[in-house]
Amino acid sequence: MPSKKKTFEENLQELEAIVTKLENGDVPLEKAIAEFQKGMTLSKDLQKTLSEAEETLVKVMQTDGSEVEMDSDD
């Protein structure tokens, strides 16, 4: 059975749970390192999703249906 790709929200909840566990300090060092690495991977995936969403939202449809790139103030 193929694994279902998690949504942005599910990944964000998982990252928040990892952060909470690590902040509590109740995790053995080896598990903390593994959780940290998993959290970094999730963070990168979430950032990529946000960047892609931003690129999509920056495009505005003209009345004739053509797309125009908007300048972003980054």
LINGI-V967109 format. One record per residue. OMEGA is omega in radians with two decimals (NA if undefined). D_CENTER is the distance of its C-alpha to the mean C-alpha in whole Angstrom. Layout:
# LINGI-V967109
omega=OMEGA d_center=D_CENTER
omega=OMEGA d_center=D_CENTER
This chain:
# LINGI-V967109
omega=3.14 d_center=25
omega=3.14 d_center=22
omega=3.13 d_center=18
omega=3.10 d_center=16
omega=-3.12 d_center=13
omega=3.10 d_center=11
omega=3.08 d_center=9
omega=-3.09 d_center=6
omega=3.12 d_center=8
omega=3.10 d_center=10
omega=3.12 d_center=7
omega=3.11 d_center=6
omega=3.12 d_center=10
omega=3.11 d_center=11
omega=3.12 d_center=9
omega=3.11 d_center=11
omega=3.10 d_center=14
omega=3.14 d_center=14
omega=3.14 d_center=14
omega=3.12 d_center=17
omega=-3.10 d_center=19
omega=3.11 d_center=19
omega=3.14 d_center=20
omega=3.09 d_center=23
omega=-3.10 d_center=24
omega=-3.03 d_center=25
omega=3.06 d_center=24
omega=-3.04 d_center=26
omega=-3.11 d_center=25
omega=3.13 d_center=24
omega=3.12 d_center=22
omega=3.12 d_center=20
omega=3.12 d_center=20
omega=3.12 d_center=18
omega=3.11 d_center=16
omega=3.13 d_center=15
omega=3.10 d_center=14
omega=3.12 d_center=12
omega=3.11 d_center=10
omega=3.10 d_center=10
omega=3.10 d_center=9
omega=-3.14 d_center=6
omega=3.12 d_center=5
omega=3.11 d_center=6
omega=3.13 d_center=5
omega=3.13 d_center=1
omega=3.12 d_center=4
omega=3.12 d_center=6
omega=3.13 d_center=5
omega=3.12 d_center=6
omega=3.11 d_center=9
omega=3.11 d_center=10
omega=3.12 d_center=11
omega=3.12 d_center=12
omega=3.13 d_center=15
omega=-3.09 d_center=16
omega=-3.13 d_center=16
omega=3.13 d_center=18
omega=-3.13 d_center=21
omega=3.13 d_center=24
omega=3.04 d_center=26
omega=3.12 d_center=30
omega=3.12 d_center=32
omega=3.09 d_center=34
omega=3.13 d_center=30
omega=3.14 d_center=29
omega=3.10 d_center=26
omega=3.07 d_center=26
omega=3.09 d_center=24
omega=3.05 d_center=23
omega=3.07 d_center=23
omega=-3.10 d_center=20
omega=-3.14 d_center=21
omega=NA d_center=19
